[in-house]
Every structure is written in C-alpha cells, then in structure tokens.
Amino acid sequence: MDDNLSQSPCAGHGMVIPDSWTGYNLDVFMLPNHYCEDLECVFIPHGIIVDRIERLASDIMKDIGDNSITVLCVLKGGYRFCTDLVEHIKNLSRNSERFISMRVDFIRLRSYCNDKSTEDLQIIGGEDLSKLTGKNVLIVEDVIGTGRTMKALLSHLEEYKPKMVKVASLLVKRSDDSNKYRPDYTGFEIPNRFVVGYALDYNEHFRDLQHICIINEKGKEKYKV
C-alpha cells in the first residue's frame, strides 16, 4: 500500500488520508464499464475498507460488549457499511467471552442536493424511534461532512431518552465549515471531496461500486438533478 494510506489510526480519527492523496488509477481495478468515464480515481479499495471495518468491530466489542444494542442504520448510504460491521461483530461475538446481542433498525436522512449539503434535514422513519427509549443505540452512518446532520439527529434522538448512544461512521470529511463533531468510531478521515461507491451515491448512482471512488466533473454533470 502507498505510504499515504498507511498512517497509523489516531484515536477518534481512524485512518487519516491526507489532502495530497490522489488515489489509484482506474485501470488497475475491476469497475463497471458504464462508470469508468465518470470517475477520477479509486480512492479507497474495497479490501482496505473491509479490513478497517473488521478493526472497528473489534473496537466496538471491547467498548460495549456484554450489552444488548439497537443498531440504527442510516439509509441508504450506510447499508453496506452496516451489513459488514454487524457481520464482523457477530463473528467476533461467537469467539469471545463478551457478547453483543443486536437488533437492526433503519432510518433515512436527506440533506444533499447533487454534491452539496443543505440546511434542510429530513428524517424519514422517525415515527418508530420511540422503540429506542431506554435502549443502547449504535448509529451507523456512511459519511459525516459538516457534522450538522448528525448533530441534528442526535438532538432528535434525545427526545426518546435512549440509555446510551454511540456513533460509527465509515468516513469523516475534513471540512472548513465543520462543526468539529467527531463520531465514537471512525473508519477513515478523508479530504473534503465528494466520494461514491460502497453504497455511497450521487443522485442514486454509483451505489453498486465495490470501491470508494472520486466522481469527476463529467459524472456530476451527467447525473445531476
């Protein structure tokens, strides 16, 4: 692996990918042909993503093992991350003295238009959040940018008085307009670039990519709404 991607994770920051990282050439990976002209590079290969998630699962087991938790998956972008994370936790639980009993629920948040985050946060599925009262909750999110969306969700959840709330995010972006919110568990800290793949989308496209990639300007124009 390139030295730029091999930095040791810092507590709370995950694997830090510097602004200078330019990614991998598309030609060395298997990609759907219909997307190749719309992508700039492979930013984080699938294998690295999966290995990092396994470590996050181990960290979660150490912190909150021997608990019953409700995993609140933020759709749609978080479903791949959530699926892999839950599977790793289950595998670790089978071979550990500590055990996590899990149930999975889902919520949708909508705050993006094309590649821009907006102030308008829509929470879909919020009528079911009363089930979280008194429960240990692990929110699983795909990417945290400014932090405003997650802070709004956490504030909303406070109304239902959960016993504990932890947040795991696959990606955290370094953003000039960030409110400095940090999740409890971070896969990768990345530059403030718009990424797609591994269920992250641009207007519902690119979710089927295995790798996390950078969309180019042609792709943004092609799929904008």
ChimeraX attribute file (.defattr): number of C-alpha atoms within 10 A of each C-alpha:
attribute: neighborCount
match mode: 1-to-1
recipient: residues
	/A:1	6
	/A:2	9
	/A:3	7
	/A:4	14
	/A:5	17
	/A:6	11
	/A:7	13
	/A:8	9
	/A:9	16
	/A:10	11
	/A:11	10
	/A:12	14
	/A:13	18
	/A:14	22
	/A:15	20
	/A:16	22
	/A:17	22
	/A:18	14
	/A:19	12
	/A:20	8
	/A:21	14
	/A:22	14
	/A:23	19
	/A:24	16
	/A:25	11
	/A:26	16
	/A:27	10
	/A:28	8
	/A:29	12
	/A:30	11
	/A:31	15
	/A:32	11
	/A:33	8
	/A:34	7
	/A:35	13
	/A:36	15
	/A:37	12
	/A:38	19
	/A:39	19
	/A:40	19
	/A:41	21
	/A:42	25
	/A:43	23
	/A:44	22
	/A:45	16
	/A:46	16
	/A:47	10
	/A:48	13
	/A:49	19
	/A:50	16
	/A:51	11
	/A:52	20
	/A:53	22
	/A:54	21
	/A:55	15
	/A:56	22
	/A:57	23
	/A:58	17
	/A:59	14
	/A:60	19
	/A:61	21
	/A:62	12
	/A:63	10
	/A:64	16
	/A:65	19
	/A:66	14
	/A:67	15
	/A:68	15
	/A:69	21
	/A:70	20
	/A:71	21
	/A:72	23
	/A:73	24
	/A:74	23
	/A:75	20
	/A:76	19
	/A:77	23
	/A:78	24
	/A:79	19
	/A:80	19
	/A:81	25
	/A:82	25
	/A:83	13
	/A:84	16
	/A:85	23
	/A:86	19
	/A:87	14
	/A:88	19
	/A:89	24
	/A:90	18
	/A:91	12
	/A:92	18
	/A:93	19
	/A:94	11
	/A:95	9
	/A:96	12
	/A:97	9
	/A:98	14
	/A:99	19
	/A:100	19
	/A:101	13
	/A:102	17
	/A:103	12
	/A:104	15
	/A:105	16
	/A:106	20
	/A:107	18
	/A:108	16
	/A:109	18
	/A:110	15
	/A:111	15
	/A:112	14
	/A:113	13
	/A:114	15
	/A:115	14
	/A:116	9
	/A:117	15
	/A:118	12
	/A:119	10
	/A:120	11
	/A:121	16
	/A:122	13
	/A:123	17
	/A:124	14
	/A:125	12
	/A:126	15
	/A:127	9
	/A:128	11
	/A:129	17
	/A:130	13
	/A:131	12
	/A:132	21
	/A:133	16
	/A:134	12
	/A:135	17
	/A:136	19
	/A:137	23
	/A:138	21
	/A:139	26
	/A:140	27
	/A:141	25
	/A:142	24
	/A:143	24
	/A:144	23
	/A:145	24
	/A:146	20
	/A:147	19
	/A:148	20
	/A:149	21
	/A:150	21
	/A:151	14
	/A:152	12
	/A:153	16
	/A:154	15
	/A:155	11
	/A:156	14
	/A:157	18
	/A:158	13
	/A:159	11
	/A:160	15
	/A:161	14
	/A:162	17
	/A:163	13
	/A:164	13
	/A:165	20
	/A:166	16
	/A:167	18
	/A:168	25
	/A:169	25
	/A:170	24
	/A:171	24
	/A:172	27
	/A:173	19
	/A:174	20
	/A:175	16
	/A:176	10
	/A:177	10
	/A:178	14
	/A:179	12
	/A:180	13
	/A:181	14
	/A:182	18
	/A:183	22
	/A:184	16
	/A:185	22
	/A:186	28
	/A:187	28
	/A:188	24
	/A:189	23
	/A:190	24
	/A:191	19
	/A:192	14
	/A:193	14
	/A:194	17
	/A:195	26
	/A:196	25
	/A:197	24
	/A:198	24
	/A:199	23
	/A:200	27
	/A:201	20
	/A:202	22
	/A:203	15
	/A:204	14
	/A:205	16
	/A:206	23
	/A:207	19
	/A:208	16
	/A:209	19
	/A:210	21
	/A:211	26
	/A:212	22
	/A:213	24
	/A:214	21
	/A:215	25
	/A:216	16
	/A:217	11
	/A:218	12
	/A:219	18
	/A:220	17
	/A:221	11
	/A:222	10
	/A:223	13
	/A:224	12
	/A:225	9
